[in-house]
Amino acid sequence: MPHLYCYGYTGRMDLGQKIREARKAAGLSQTKLAQMADLSQCAVSEIETRSEEHTSELQSLAYLVCR
């Protein structure tokens, strides 16, 4: 699994925001990332805005956008 530093995650910044930035940098829509992660688009949106409540999903999304 790629390390979260691949998109500048330092551990102190909001991880949901970093997921959003990485998703956009990878050219992925929330819908496409949701399909790749077997989540709903609403779940991806929620994770990007309220990441502290979705730690298990964050690892999956970080892996998908950082590879």
C-alpha positions in Angstrom: 0.0 0.0 0.0 1.5 3.4 -0.9 2.2 5.7 1.9 -0.1 8.6 2.6 2.9 11.0 2.1 2.5 10.4 -1.7 0.2 13.4 -1.7 1.7 15.4 1.1 -0.1 14.0 4.1 1.8 15.1 7.2 -0.5 13.7 9.9 -1.6 17.1 11.1 -3.7 18.3 8.2 -7.3 17.2 7.6 -7.0 13.8 5.9 -10.4 14.2 4.2 -9.2 17.3 2.5 -6.0 15.5 1.4 -8.2 12.7 0.0 -10.2 15.3 -2.0 -7.0 16.9 -3.3 -5.5 13.6 -4.3 -8.8 12.5 -6.0 -8.8 15.7 -8.0 -5.1 15.4 -8.9 -5.8 11.8 -10.1 -8.6 13.1 -12.3 -11.3 11.2 -10.5 -14.8 12.3 -9.7 -16.4 11.4 -6.4 -18.6 9.0 -8.4 -15.7 7.2 -10.0 -13.7 6.9 -6.7 -16.9 5.6 -5.0 -17.2 2.9 -7.7 -13.6 1.9 -7.3 -13.9 1.8 -3.5 -17.3 0.1 -3.5 -18.9 3.0 -1.7 -21.7 5.4 -2.6 -20.9 8.9 -3.9 -22.6 10.3 -0.8 -20.2 8.3 1.4 -17.1 9.7 -0.5 -18.5 13.2 0.0 -19.1 12.6 3.7 -15.6 11.2 4.1 -14.0 14.2 2.4 -15.9 16.6 4.6 -16.1 14.7 7.9 -13.0 12.4 7.7 -12.6 11.9 11.5 -15.7 9.8 11.5 -14.6 7.5 8.7 -11.2 6.1 9.5 -11.7 2.7 8.1 -12.8 4.0 4.7 -9.9 6.6 4.6 -7.3 3.9 4.1 -9.1 2.5 1.2 -9.6 5.8 -0.5 -6.0 6.9 0.2 -4.8 3.7 -1.4 -6.9 4.1 -4.5 -5.9 7.7 -5.2 -2.2 7.3 -4.3 -1.4 4.4 -6.6 
